[in-house]
Amino acid sequence: MFKFLVFLFFFFILLVSLLGFSALRTFKAILFGNPKKRTQTHSSASAGRQRTRDSHAQPSHKKIIPKEEGEYIDYEEVRD
């Protein structure tokens, strides 16, 4: 019984400390701004520009399978 109570006590201390660190991180982000959001916004904007440049460089309707490969098969729908 004593081991179970010690386990619960340490588990409670762990939860309280995690909650405290989360609250501190939130207050820090509110007061000083969140540097992660700034870098993500910058990187996503530059990635969007990169995709735009790449899409202009190559045609978007490029054939993957050459015309010489494969054969045409007539399709006929059969209903029961």
N, C-alpha and C positions, 0 to 999 in steps of 0.2 A: 504494500500500500504506500509505503514511504517513497519508493522509487517512482511510482506513478505520479505522486504529488510533486516530486522534484522535476520530473519530465514536464508536467503541466506548467510549473513555475517558469522553467527555462523557455518553454514554448511561448508563454505569455510575454516574457521579456523580449524574445525575438520579434514577435508581432508588434509590440509597442515601439521597438527601435526602428523597425521597417516603416511603420506609420509615421514616426517622427522624421526620418530621413526624407520620406515622400513629401511631407508637409514643408520641410525646409527647402527642398528643391522647387516646390511650387511657388513658395514665397520669393525665392531668389529669382525665378523666371518672371514673376510679376514685377518685382522691383527693378531688376537690372536687364530685363529682356532675355529672350531665349536664343543663344548663339546657334543652336542646332537648326532652328527654323530659318535663320538668315542664310546659312550655308545651303540648306536644302532648296530654298527658293532660288538662290543663285544658280545652283547646279542644275535644277530642273529647267530653268529658263535657258541656260546655255545648251542643255541637251535638246530642247525644242528647236533652237536655232540650228543645231547640228543636223537634226532629222530633216529640217526644211532644206538645208543645203544638199543633203544626200538625195532627197527626193527629186530635186531639180537636175541632179547630175545623171540619173538613170531613168529610163522610161518605166512607168509603173505597170504597163501591160506587156511584160516580157514573157515570151513563150518558154516553157520549161522543156517540153517534149518536142523534139524536131518533127517536122512534117513527114519525114520518111518513115518514122516508126509507127507501128500499129496498123490496123486495118479498120475499115468502116463495116459495121454490121447493122443490117436493117432491124429495127425494133418493132415488134408487134405485140400489142397488149392483149392478153388472153383473160377473159372474164368467165367466171363459173356461173 
